[in-house]
Amino acid sequence: KSASAPRGSGGLEELPGVTQAEAAVITPAMLKEEEQLEAAGLEQERQMLEKARTSWDRESSEMRYKRLQHLLEKSNIYSKFLLTKMEQQQLEVDVMKILSSSRRESTSSLKAL
């Protein structure tokens, strides 16, 4: 929007739908204030968008961090589960070895008789 200009140089009188009486009511101060309000509104909108973007980025990072923590916790639990299973299997193997060796000893003791 341009400030009040002489007739024939792009002033309000040349705008479609603006009559000469209306142009007389709209002062240069009004135009300047409208431009300032529009600029302030655009700046406020830009700041709001920037704030929203920053907030989104922070929340997104926090969400990724929480997901990673959850996966690490599940992985740790599964590792402990596997370790327990492996220890159980090793105990079973040890018990089987002890039983088979004691059976062999019993069998060889019986053969000696």
MOPAC internal coordinates of N, CA, C and O (Angstrom, degrees):
PM7 1SCF
backbone

  N    0.0000 0     0.00 0     0.00 0    0    0    0
  C    1.4432 1     0.00 0     0.00 0    1    0    0
  C    1.5188 1   108.41 1     0.00 0    2    1    0
  O    1.2310 1   120.67 1   -41.21 1    3    2    1
  N    1.2691 1   116.33 1   138.79 1    3    2    1
  C    1.4539 1   118.69 1  -179.14 1    5    3    2
  C    1.5142 1   110.14 1  -102.99 1    6    5    3
  O    1.2310 1   121.20 1   -24.02 1    7    6    5
  N    1.3088 1   115.30 1   155.98 1    7    6    5
  C    1.4656 1   120.12 1   177.46 1    9    7    6
  C    1.5139 1   108.99 1   -69.04 1   10    9    7
  O    1.2310 1   120.79 1   -10.73 1   11   10    9
  N    1.3065 1   116.09 1   169.27 1   11   10    9
  C    1.4623 1   120.86 1  -178.56 1   13   11   10
  C    1.5195 1   109.55 1   -57.69 1   14   13   11
  O    1.2310 1   121.03 1   -51.31 1   15   14   13
  N    1.3112 1   115.63 1   128.69 1   15   14   13
  C    1.4650 1   121.12 1  -178.35 1   17   15   14
  C    1.5143 1   108.64 1  -128.12 1   18   17   15
  O    1.2310 1   120.20 1   -19.57 1   19   18   17
  N    1.3145 1   117.22 1   160.43 1   19   18   17
  C    1.4771 1   119.26 1   178.34 1   21   19   18
  C    1.5089 1   110.61 1   -61.84 1   22   21   19
  O    1.2310 1   121.71 1   -22.76 1   23   22   21
  N    1.3224 1   114.33 1   157.24 1   23   22   21
  C    1.4662 1   121.39 1  -179.14 1   25   23   22
  C    1.5225 1   110.24 1   -56.09 1   26   25   23
  O    1.2310 1   121.59 1   -44.90 1   27   26   25
  N    1.3676 1   114.56 1   135.10 1   27   26   25
  C    1.4570 1   119.26 1   176.79 1   29   27   26
  C    1.5198 1   112.72 1    88.92 1   30   29   27
  O    1.2310 1   119.58 1  -177.01 1   31   30   29
  N    1.3174 1   118.41 1     2.99 1   31   30   29
  C    1.4676 1   119.27 1  -179.97 1   33   31   30
  C    1.5206 1   111.91 1  -120.94 1   34   33   31
  O    1.2310 1   119.93 1  -149.55 1   35   34   33
  N    1.3368 1   117.74 1    30.45 1   35   34   33
  C    1.4565 1   120.86 1   175.84 1   37   35   34
  C    1.5127 1   113.23 1    90.76 1   38   37   35
  O    1.2310 1   118.44 1  -162.18 1   39   38   37
  N    1.3102 1   120.58 1    17.82 1   39   38   37
  C    1.4595 1   123.27 1   179.74 1   41   39   38
  C    1.5149 1   111.45 1   -75.15 1   42   41   39
  O    1.2310 1   120.90 1     4.65 1   43   42   41
  N    1.3232 1   115.88 1  -175.35 1   43   42   41
  C    1.4644 1   121.39 1  -177.80 1   45   43   42
  C    1.5235 1   112.33 1   -62.17 1   46   45   43
  O    1.2310 1   120.93 1   149.94 1   47   46   45
  N    1.3354 1   115.83 1   -30.06 1   47   46   45
  C    1.4680 1   118.32 1  -176.71 1   49   47   46
  C    1.5190 1   111.65 1   -62.61 1   50   49   47
  O    1.2310 1   120.09 1   155.71 1   51   50   49
  N    1.3394 1   117.44 1   -24.29 1   51   50   49
  C    1.4575 1   120.83 1  -177.49 1   53   51   50
  C    1.5254 1   112.91 1   -90.18 1   54   53   51
  O    1.2310 1   119.55 1   172.44 1   55   54   53
  N    1.3136 1   118.47 1    -7.56 1   55   54   53
  C    1.4600 1   120.47 1   179.05 1   57   55   54
  C    1.5120 1   109.79 1   -72.31 1   58   57   55
  O    1.2310 1   119.66 1   -42.21 1   59   58   57
  N    1.3454 1   118.26 1   137.79 1   59   58   57
  C    1.4594 1   120.01 1   178.61 1   61   59   58
  C    1.5272 1   110.63 1   -63.49 1   62   61   59
  O    1.2310 1   120.13 1   -44.38 1   63   62   61
  N    1.2893 1   117.36 1   135.62 1   63   62   61
  C    1.4525 1   122.00 1   176.27 1   65   63   62
  C    1.5158 1   114.03 1    84.91 1   66   65   63
  O    1.2310 1   119.61 1   177.51 1   67   66   65
  N    1.3336 1   118.34 1    -2.49 1   67   66   65
  C    1.4659 1   120.79 1   178.76 1   69   67   66
  C    1.5281 1   107.43 1  -105.48 1   70   69   67
  O    1.2310 1   121.38 1   -62.89 1   71   70   69
  N    1.3156 1   114.97 1   117.11 1   71   70   69
  C    1.4738 1   119.39 1  -179.51 1   73   71   70
  C    1.5117 1   110.00 1   -83.66 1   74   73   71
  O    1.2310 1   121.15 1   -12.09 1   75   74   73
  N    1.3126 1   115.41 1   167.91 1   75   74   73
  C    1.4571 1   120.48 1  -179.90 1   77   75   74
  C    1.5336 1   110.29 1   -63.47 1   78   77   75
  O    1.2310 1   120.22 1   144.67 1   79   78   77
  N    1.3378 1   117.19 1   -35.33 1   79   78   77
  C    1.4672 1   120.43 1   179.43 1   81   79   78
  C    1.5204 1   110.40 1   -66.68 1   82   81   79
  O    1.2310 1   120.60 1   138.56 1   83   82   81
  N    1.3415 1   116.46 1   -41.44 1   83   82   81
  C    1.4617 1   120.13 1   178.65 1   85   83   82
  C    1.5179 1   110.76 1   -65.70 1   86   85   83
  O    1.2310 1   120.27 1   140.25 1   87   86   85
  N    1.3186 1   117.09 1   -39.75 1   87   86   85
  C    1.4531 1   121.66 1   179.65 1   89   87   86
  C    1.5167 1   110.57 1   -62.22 1   90   89   87
  O    1.2310 1   120.55 1   147.09 1   91   90   89
  N    1.3034 1   116.56 1   -32.91 1   91   90   89
  C    1.4571 1   120.52 1   179.82 1   93   91   90
  C    1.5264 1   110.50 1   -72.00 1   94   93   91
  O    1.2310 1   119.43 1   152.54 1   95   94   93
  N    1.3385 1   118.69 1   -27.46 1   95   94   93
  C    1.4523 1   122.14 1  -178.83 1   97   95   94
  C    1.5342 1   110.80 1   -79.79 1   98   97   95
  O    1.2310 1   120.24 1   148.48 1   99   98   97
  N    1.3180 1   117.15 1   -31.52 1   99   98   97
  C    1.4610 1   121.45 1  -179.61 1  101   99   98
  C    1.5262 1   107.75 1   -85.44 1  102  101   99
  O    1.2310 1   121.15 1   -66.21 1  103  102  101
  N    1.3098 1   115.40 1   113.79 1  103  102  101
  C    1.4726 1   120.49 1  -176.24 1  105  103  102
  C    1.5178 1   110.37 1   -94.07 1  106  105  103
  O    1.2310 1   121.04 1   -18.27 1  107  106  105
  N    1.3097 1   115.62 1   161.73 1  107  106  105
  C    1.4708 1   119.01 1   176.34 1  109  107  106
  C    1.5341 1   111.90 1   -58.33 1  110  109  107
  O    1.2310 1   120.29 1   145.04 1  111  110  109
  N    1.3106 1   117.05 1   -34.96 1  111  110  109
  C    1.4655 1   120.18 1   177.65 1  113  111  110
  C    1.5262 1   110.52 1   -63.45 1  114  113  111
  O    1.2310 1   120.68 1   141.51 1  115  114  113
  N    1.3293 1   116.31 1   -38.49 1  115  114  113
  C    1.4714 1   120.64 1   178.26 1  117  115  114
  C    1.5213 1   110.15 1   -64.27 1  118  117  115
  O    1.2310 1   120.86 1   136.13 1  119  118  117
  N    1.3206 1   115.97 1   -43.87 1  119  118  117
  C    1.4666 1   120.11 1   179.11 1  121  119  118
  C    1.5246 1   110.75 1   -61.72 1  122  121  119
  O    1.2310 1   121.20 1   136.16 1  123  122  121
  N    1.3391 1   115.31 1   -43.84 1  123  122  121
  C    1.4594 1   119.25 1  -179.74 1  125  123  122
  C    1.5303 1   110.53 1   -63.52 1  126  125  123
  O    1.2310 1   120.73 1   137.23 1  127  126  125
  N    1.3356 1   116.22 1   -42.77 1  127  126  125
  C    1.4581 1   120.26 1   178.80 1  129  127  126
  C    1.5175 1   110.86 1   -63.34 1  130  129  127
  O    1.2310 1   120.14 1   139.25 1  131  130  129
  N    1.3273 1   117.34 1   -40.75 1  131  130  129
  C    1.4647 1   120.66 1   178.85 1  133  131  130
  C    1.5265 1   110.71 1   -62.86 1  134  133  131
  O    1.2310 1   120.74 1   137.46 1  135  134  133
  N    1.3377 1   116.19 1   -42.54 1  135  134  133
  C    1.4625 1   119.86 1   178.06 1  137  135  134
  C    1.5241 1   110.91 1   -62.89 1  138  137  135
  O    1.2310 1   120.47 1   139.07 1  139  138  137
  N    1.3400 1   116.71 1   -40.93 1  139  138  137
  C    1.4546 1   120.84 1   179.11 1  141  139  138
  C    1.5312 1   110.65 1   -65.00 1  142  141  139
  O    1.2310 1   120.72 1   137.38 1  143  142  141
  N    1.3372 1   116.23 1   -42.62 1  143  142  141
  C    1.4636 1   119.90 1   178.79 1  145  143  142
  C    1.5297 1   111.16 1   -63.91 1  146  145  143
  O    1.2310 1   121.05 1   139.32 1  147  146  145
  N    1.3246 1   115.60 1   -40.68 1  147  146  145
  C    1.4650 1   119.08 1   178.28 1  149  147  146
  C    1.5257 1   110.79 1   -64.17 1  150  149  147
  O    1.2310 1   120.37 1   136.89 1  151  150  149
  N    1.3268 1   116.91 1   -43.11 1  151  150  149
  C    1.4587 1   120.93 1   178.82 1  153  151  150
  C    1.5336 1   110.29 1   -63.93 1  154  153  151
  O    1.2310 1   120.69 1   138.13 1  155  154  153
  N    1.3403 1   116.28 1   -41.87 1  155  154  153
  C    1.4592 1   120.21 1   178.94 1  157  155  154
  C    1.5274 1   110.34 1   -64.27 1  158  157  155
  O    1.2310 1   120.43 1   139.38 1  159  158  157
  N    1.3298 1   116.78 1   -40.62 1  159  158  157
  C    1.4627 1   120.89 1   178.10 1  161  159  158
  C    1.5169 1   111.89 1   -63.18 1  162  161  159
  O    1.2310 1   120.67 1   137.52 1  163  162  161
  N    1.3257 1   116.32 1   -42.48 1  163  162  161
  C    1.4678 1   120.25 1   178.50 1  165  163  162
  C    1.5264 1   110.92 1   -65.26 1  166  165  163
  O    1.2310 1   120.44 1   139.73 1  167  166  165
  N    1.3385 1   116.76 1   -40.27 1  167  166  165
  C    1.4671 1   120.34 1   178.36 1  169  167  166
  C    1.5192 1   110.51 1   -65.43 1  170  169  167
  O    1.2310 1   120.39 1   138.55 1  171  170  169
  N    1.3217 1   116.86 1   -41.45 1  171  170  169
  C    1.4657 1   120.97 1   178.64 1  173  171  170
  C    1.5237 1   110.13 1   -63.34 1  174  173  171
  O    1.2310 1   120.68 1   138.04 1  175  174  173
  N    1.3244 1   116.30 1   -41.96 1  175  174  173
  C    1.4726 1   120.09 1   178.45 1  177  175  174
  C    1.5270 1   110.55 1   -63.82 1  178  177  175
  O    1.2310 1   120.41 1   138.52 1  179  178  177
  N    1.3422 1   116.82 1   -41.48 1  179  178  177
  C    1.4618 1   120.72 1   178.79 1  181  179  178
  C    1.5274 1   110.61 1   -62.19 1  182  181  179
  O    1.2310 1   120.71 1   137.35 1  183  182  181
  N    1.3375 1   116.25 1   -42.65 1  183  182  181
  C    1.4655 1   120.42 1   179.18 1  185  183  182
  C    1.5258 1   111.12 1   -64.81 1  186  185  183
  O    1.2310 1   120.64 1   139.36 1  187  186  185
  N    1.3197 1   116.38 1   -40.64 1  187  186  185
  C    1.4707 1   119.82 1   178.74 1  189  187  186
  C    1.5220 1   110.59 1   -63.26 1  190  189  187
  O    1.2310 1   120.49 1   136.81 1  191  190  189
  N    1.3386 1   116.67 1   -43.19 1  191  190  189
  C    1.4651 1   120.24 1   178.88 1  193  191  190
  C    1.5268 1   111.04 1   -63.83 1  194  193  191
  O    1.2310 1   120.35 1   138.87 1  195  194  193
  N    1.3192 1   116.94 1   -41.13 1  195  194  193
  C    1.4611 1   121.06 1   178.46 1  197  195  194
  C    1.5243 1   110.55 1   -64.04 1  198  197  195
  O    1.2310 1   120.82 1   137.63 1  199  198  197
  N    1.3157 1   116.05 1   -42.37 1  199  198  197
  C    1.4677 1   120.87 1   179.08 1  201  199  198
  C    1.5356 1   110.04 1   -63.84 1  202  201  199
  O    1.2310 1   120.39 1   137.48 1  203  202  201
  N    1.3308 1   116.86 1   -42.52 1  203  202  201
  C    1.4698 1   121.11 1   178.92 1  205  203  202
  C    1.5220 1   110.33 1   -64.17 1  206  205  203
  O    1.2310 1   120.60 1   138.67 1  207  206  205
  N    1.3209 1   116.46 1   -41.33 1  207  206  205
  C    1.4666 1   120.55 1   179.99 1  209  207  206
  C    1.5310 1   110.25 1   -64.56 1  210  209  207
  O    1.2310 1   120.32 1   136.43 1  211  210  209
  N    1.3136 1   116.98 1   -43.57 1  211  210  209
  C    1.4665 1   121.47 1   178.79 1  213  211  210
  C    1.5263 1   110.25 1   -62.19 1  214  213  211
  O    1.2310 1   121.09 1   135.64 1  215  214  213
  N    1.3238 1   115.51 1   -44.36 1  215  214  213
  C    1.4617 1   120.71 1   179.45 1  217  215  214
  C    1.5281 1   110.05 1   -62.59 1  218  217  215
  O    1.2310 1   120.44 1   135.77 1  219  218  217
  N    1.3177 1   116.77 1   -44.23 1  219  218  217
  C    1.4704 1   121.33 1   179.46 1  221  219  218
  C    1.5232 1   110.27 1   -60.57 1  222  221  219
  O    1.2310 1   120.53 1   134.49 1  223  222  221
  N    1.3404 1   116.60 1   -45.51 1  223  222  221
  C    1.4657 1   120.39 1   179.98 1  225  223  222
  C    1.5271 1   111.03 1   -60.99 1  226  225  223
  O    1.2310 1   120.51 1   136.27 1  227  226  225
  N    1.3397 1   116.63 1   -43.73 1  227  226  225
  C    1.4639 1   120.73 1  -178.78 1  229  227  226
  C    1.5324 1   110.20 1   -64.87 1  230  229  227
  O    1.2310 1   120.62 1   134.19 1  231  230  229
  N    1.3363 1   116.41 1   -45.81 1  231  230  229
  C    1.4674 1   120.15 1  -179.79 1  233  231  230
  C    1.5243 1   110.62 1   -65.32 1  234  233  231
  O    1.2310 1   120.75 1   142.74 1  235  234  233
  N    1.3133 1   116.16 1   -37.26 1  235  234  233
  C    1.4664 1   120.17 1   178.92 1  237  235  234
  C    1.5321 1   109.89 1   -64.43 1  238  237  235
  O    1.2310 1   120.22 1   137.11 1  239  238  237
  N    1.3203 1   117.19 1   -42.89 1  239  238  237
  C    1.4683 1   120.67 1   178.23 1  241  239  238
  C    1.5207 1   110.82 1   -64.19 1  242  241  239
  O    1.2310 1   120.51 1   137.55 1  243  242  241
  N    1.3227 1   116.63 1   -42.45 1  243  242  241
  C    1.4588 1   120.71 1   178.73 1  245  243  242
  C    1.5252 1   110.63 1   -62.41 1  246  245  243
  O    1.2310 1   120.59 1   138.79 1  247  246  245
  N    1.3241 1   116.49 1   -41.21 1  247  246  245
  C    1.4619 1   120.92 1  -179.67 1  249  247  246
  C    1.5316 1   110.45 1   -64.49 1  250  249  247
  O    1.2310 1   120.46 1   136.01 1  251  250  249
  N    1.3285 1   116.72 1   -43.99 1  251  250  249
  C    1.4697 1   119.88 1   178.06 1  253  251  250
  C    1.5260 1   110.38 1   -62.48 1  254  253  251
  O    1.2310 1   120.32 1   139.38 1  255  254  253
  N    1.3281 1   116.99 1   -40.62 1  255  254  253
  C    1.4627 1   121.00 1   179.28 1  257  255  254
  C    1.5281 1   110.40 1   -63.02 1  258  257  255
  O    1.2310 1   120.28 1   136.41 1  259  258  257
  N    1.3318 1   117.08 1   -43.59 1  259  258  257
  C    1.4669 1   120.52 1   180.00 1  261  259  258
  C    1.5266 1   110.67 1   -64.79 1  262  261  259
  O    1.2310 1   120.25 1   139.54 1  263  262  261
  N    1.3373 1   117.12 1   -40.46 1  263  262  261
  C    1.4607 1   120.39 1   178.05 1  265  263  262
  C    1.5296 1   110.71 1   -63.31 1  266  265  263
  O    1.2310 1   120.74 1   137.61 1  267  266  265
  N    1.3203 1   116.19 1   -42.39 1  267  266  265
  C    1.4614 1   120.20 1   178.66 1  269  267  266
  C    1.5279 1   110.44 1   -62.76 1  270  269  267
  O    1.2310 1   120.47 1   136.03 1  271  270  269
  N    1.3259 1   116.71 1   -43.97 1  271  270  269
  C    1.4622 1   120.42 1   178.11 1  273  271  270
  C    1.5277 1   110.59 1   -59.33 1  274  273  271
  O    1.2310 1   120.67 1   137.24 1  275  274  273
  N    1.3260 1   116.33 1   -42.76 1  275  274  273
  C    1.4652 1   121.24 1   179.95 1  277  275  274
  C    1.5388 1   110.38 1   -62.32 1  278  277  275
  O    1.2310 1   120.61 1   134.83 1  279  278  277
  N    1.3268 1   116.44 1   -45.17 1  279  278  277
  C    1.4674 1   119.81 1   179.48 1  281  279  278
  C    1.5232 1   111.55 1   -64.21 1  282  281  279
  O    1.2310 1   120.75 1   140.12 1  283  282  281
  N    1.3157 1   116.17 1   -39.88 1  283  282  281
  C    1.4646 1   118.98 1   178.25 1  285  283  282
  C    1.5257 1   111.16 1   -64.98 1  286  285  283
  O    1.2310 1   120.68 1   141.46 1  287  286  285
  N    1.3128 1   116.31 1   -38.54 1  287  286  285
  C    1.4653 1   120.40 1   178.10 1  289  287  286
  C    1.5324 1   110.62 1   -64.46 1  290  289  287
  O    1.2310 1   120.84 1   136.01 1  291  290  289
  N    1.3531 1   116.00 1   -43.99 1  291  290  289
  C    1.4676 1   119.49 1   178.40 1  293  291  290
  C    1.5246 1   110.47 1   -63.37 1  294  293  291
  O    1.2310 1   120.62 1   139.68 1  295  294  293
  N    1.3240 1   116.42 1   -40.32 1  295  294  293
  C    1.4551 1   121.01 1   179.58 1  297  295  294
  C    1.5258 1   110.45 1   -63.41 1  298  297  295
  O    1.2310 1   120.60 1   138.50 1  299  298  297
  N    1.3093 1   116.45 1   -41.50 1  299  298  297
  C    1.4593 1   120.98 1   178.66 1  301  299  298
  C    1.5311 1   110.92 1   -63.63 1  302  301  299
  O    1.2310 1   120.50 1   136.41 1  303  302  301
  N    1.3140 1   116.64 1   -43.59 1  303  302  301
  C    1.4700 1   120.99 1   178.65 1  305  303  302
  C    1.5300 1   110.06 1   -62.21 1  306  305  303
  O    1.2310 1   120.40 1   136.04 1  307  306  305
  N    1.3286 1   116.85 1   -43.96 1  307  306  305
  C    1.4649 1   120.77 1  -179.47 1  309  307  306
  C    1.5313 1   110.47 1   -65.29 1  310  309  307
  O    1.2310 1   120.37 1   141.06 1  311  310  309
  N    1.3203 1   116.89 1   -38.94 1  311  310  309
  C    1.4722 1   119.82 1   177.65 1  313  311  310
  C    1.5228 1   110.89 1   -61.59 1  314  313  311
  O    1.2310 1   120.58 1   136.72 1  315  314  313
  N    1.3054 1   116.50 1   -43.28 1  315  314  313
  C    1.4752 1   120.17 1   178.12 1  317  315  314
  C    1.5229 1   110.60 1   -63.68 1  318  317  315
  O    1.2310 1   120.41 1   140.13 1  319  318  317
  N    1.3339 1   116.81 1   -39.87 1  319  318  317
  C    1.4624 1   121.56 1   177.76 1  321  319  318
  C    1.5325 1   110.08 1   -60.33 1  322  321  319
  O    1.2310 1   120.60 1   132.21 1  323  322  321
  N    1.3381 1   116.46 1   -47.79 1  323  322  321
  C    1.4672 1   120.44 1   179.91 1  325  323  322
  C    1.5256 1   111.58 1   -63.30 1  326  325  323
  O    1.2310 1   120.51 1   139.51 1  327  326  325
  N    1.3224 1   116.62 1   -40.49 1  327  326  325
  C    1.4583 1   119.73 1   177.89 1  329  327  326
  C    1.5232 1   110.77 1   -60.81 1  330  329  327
  O    1.2310 1   120.43 1   136.14 1  331  330  329
  N    1.3117 1   116.79 1   -43.86 1  331  330  329
  C    1.4707 1   120.98 1   178.29 1  333  331  330
  C    1.5234 1   110.38 1   -60.68 1  334  333  331
  O    1.2310 1   120.20 1   134.98 1  335  334  333
  N    1.3376 1   117.23 1   -45.02 1  335  334  333
  C    1.4708 1   120.86 1   178.75 1  337  335  334
  C    1.5277 1   110.86 1   -61.21 1  338  337  335
  O    1.2310 1   120.51 1   136.03 1  339  338  337
  N    1.3202 1   116.63 1   -43.97 1  339  338  337
  C    1.4608 1   119.89 1  -179.64 1  341  339  338
  C    1.5323 1   111.06 1   -64.02 1  342  341  339
  O    1.2310 1   120.65 1   138.50 1  343  342  341
  N    1.3210 1   116.36 1   -41.50 1  343  342  341
  C    1.4670 1   119.63 1   177.68 1  345  343  342
  C    1.5268 1   110.58 1   -63.48 1  346  345  343
  O    1.2310 1   120.69 1   140.18 1  347  346  345
  N    1.3385 1   116.28 1   -39.82 1  347  346  345
  C    1.4730 1   120.50 1   177.24 1  349  347  346
  C    1.5206 1   110.65 1   -60.87 1  350  349  347
  O    1.2310 1   120.95 1   133.31 1  351  350  349
  N    1.3237 1   115.79 1   -46.69 1  351  350  349
  C    1.4630 1   120.14 1   179.93 1  353  351  350
  C    1.5314 1   110.56 1   -61.68 1  354  353  351
  O    1.2310 1   120.38 1   138.18 1  355  354  353
  N    1.3248 1   116.88 1   -41.82 1  355  354  353
  C    1.4569 1   120.00 1   179.84 1  357  355  354
  C    1.5266 1   110.52 1   -63.67 1  358  357  355
  O    1.2310 1   120.59 1   139.85 1  359  358  357
  N    1.3441 1   116.48 1   -40.15 1  359  358  357
  C    1.4685 1   119.85 1   176.37 1  361  359  358
  C    1.5226 1   110.92 1   -61.85 1  362  361  359
  O    1.2310 1   120.40 1   137.46 1  363  362  361
  N    1.3345 1   116.84 1   -42.54 1  363  362  361
  C    1.4640 1   120.44 1   179.20 1  365  363  362
  C    1.5231 1   110.45 1   -62.20 1  366  365  363
  O    1.2310 1   120.52 1   138.10 1  367  366  365
  N    1.3448 1   116.61 1   -41.90 1  367  366  365
  C    1.4648 1   120.31 1   178.69 1  369  367  366
  C    1.5231 1   110.03 1   -63.82 1  370  369  367
  O    1.2310 1   120.52 1   136.52 1  371  370  369
  N    1.3209 1   116.61 1   -43.48 1  371  370  369
  C    1.4710 1   120.54 1   178.59 1  373  371  370
  C    1.5264 1   110.81 1   -61.80 1  374  373  371
  O    1.2310 1   120.02 1   136.64 1  375  374  373
  N    1.3178 1   117.56 1   -43.36 1  375  374  373
  C    1.4700 1   121.62 1   179.22 1  377  375  374
  C    1.5178 1   109.48 1   -62.62 1  378  377  375
  O    1.2310 1   120.38 1   136.72 1  379  378  377
  N    1.3347 1   116.87 1   -43.28 1  379  378  377
  C    1.4599 1   120.31 1   179.18 1  381  379  378
  C    1.5273 1   111.01 1   -62.41 1  382  381  379
  O    1.2310 1   120.04 1   139.87 1  383  382  381
  N    1.3150 1   117.54 1   -40.13 1  383  382  381
  C    1.4680 1   120.86 1   178.24 1  385  383  382
  C    1.5258 1   110.31 1   -63.45 1  386  385  383
  O    1.2310 1   121.14 1   135.17 1  387  386  385
  N    1.3264 1   115.43 1   -44.83 1  387  386  385
  C    1.4693 1   119.72 1   179.83 1  389  387  386
  C    1.5272 1   110.14 1   -62.27 1  390  389  387
  O    1.2310 1   120.77 1   134.98 1  391  390  389
  N    1.3346 1   116.14 1   -45.02 1  391  390  389
  C    1.4683 1   119.93 1  -179.99 1  393  391  390
  C    1.5199 1   111.20 1   -63.71 1  394  393  391
  O    1.2310 1   120.16 1   136.00 1  395  394  393
  N    1.3208 1   117.31 1   -44.00 1  395  394  393
  C    1.4686 1   119.00 1  -178.63 1  397  395  394
  C    1.5215 1   110.96 1   -68.10 1  398  397  395
  O    1.2310 1   120.07 1   142.99 1  399  398  397
  N    1.3217 1   117.48 1   -37.01 1  399  398  397
  C    1.4720 1   118.21 1   178.65 1  401  399  398
  C    1.5219 1   110.80 1   -70.64 1  402  401  399
  O    1.2310 1   119.97 1   144.53 1  403  402  401
  N    1.3317 1   117.66 1   -35.47 1  403  402  401
  C    1.4717 1   119.13 1   178.14 1  405  403  402
  C    1.5255 1   110.18 1   -70.59 1  406  405  403
  O    1.2310 1   119.69 1   147.21 1  407  406  405
  N    1.3144 1   118.19 1   -32.79 1  407  406  405
  C    1.4630 1   121.30 1   176.73 1  409  407  406
  C    1.5231 1   109.94 1   -67.29 1  410  409  407
  O    1.2310 1   121.27 1   139.18 1  411  410  409
  N    1.3344 1   115.17 1   -40.82 1  411  410  409
  C    1.4684 1   118.99 1   179.38 1  413  411  410
  C    1.5313 1   110.02 1   -63.67 1  414  413  411
  O    1.2310 1   121.46 1   138.61 1  415  414  413
  N    1.3213 1   114.81 1   -41.39 1  415  414  413
  C    1.4611 1   118.36 1   179.12 1  417  415  414
  C    1.5345 1   110.35 1   -65.03 1  418  417  415
  O    1.2310 1   121.10 1   139.15 1  419  418  417
  N    1.3455 1   115.50 1   -40.85 1  419  418  417
  C    1.4826 1   119.20 1   178.77 1  421  419  418
  C    1.5159 1   109.56 1   -63.48 1  422  421  419
  O    1.2310 1   120.35 1   136.57 1  423  422  421
  N    1.3048 1   116.93 1   -43.43 1  423  422  421
  C    1.4528 1   121.42 1  -178.48 1  425  423  422
  C    1.5332 1   109.59 1   -64.99 1  426  425  423
  O    1.2310 1   119.86 1   135.54 1  427  426  425
  N    1.3063 1   117.86 1   -44.46 1  427  426  425
  C    1.4690 1   119.57 1  -179.77 1  429  427  426
  C    1.5237 1   111.21 1   -68.90 1  430  429  427
  O    1.2310 1   119.91 1   149.78 1  431  430  429
  N    1.3309 1   117.78 1   -30.22 1  431  430  429
  C    1.4694 1   121.08 1   175.82 1  433  431  430
  C    1.5237 1   110.28 1   -67.53 1  434  433  431
  O    1.2310 1   120.84 1   140.51 1  435  434  433
  N    1.3264 1   116.00 1   -39.49 1  435  434  433
  C    1.4644 1   120.24 1   178.71 1  437  435  434
  C    1.5188 1   110.31 1   -68.62 1  438  437  435
  O    1.2310 1   119.48 1   143.19 1  439  438  437
  N    1.2996 1   118.60 1   -36.81 1  439  438  437
  C    1.4602 1   121.45 1  -179.92 1  441  439  438
  C    1.5297 1   110.53 1   -67.88 1  442  441  439
  O    1.2310 1   121.30 1   147.10 1  443  442  441
  N    1.3150 1   115.11 1   -32.90 1  443  442  441
  C    1.4662 1   118.82 1   179.92 1  445  443  442
  C    1.5120 1   111.08 1   -68.71 1  446  445  443
  O    1.2310 1   120.11 1   154.89 1  447  446  445
  N    1.3161 1   117.39 1   -25.11 1  447  446  445
  C    1.4736 1   120.56 1  -179.38 1  449  447  446
  C    1.4776 1   108.34 1   -77.17 1  450  449  447
  O    1.2310 1   120.10 1   180.00 1  451  450  449

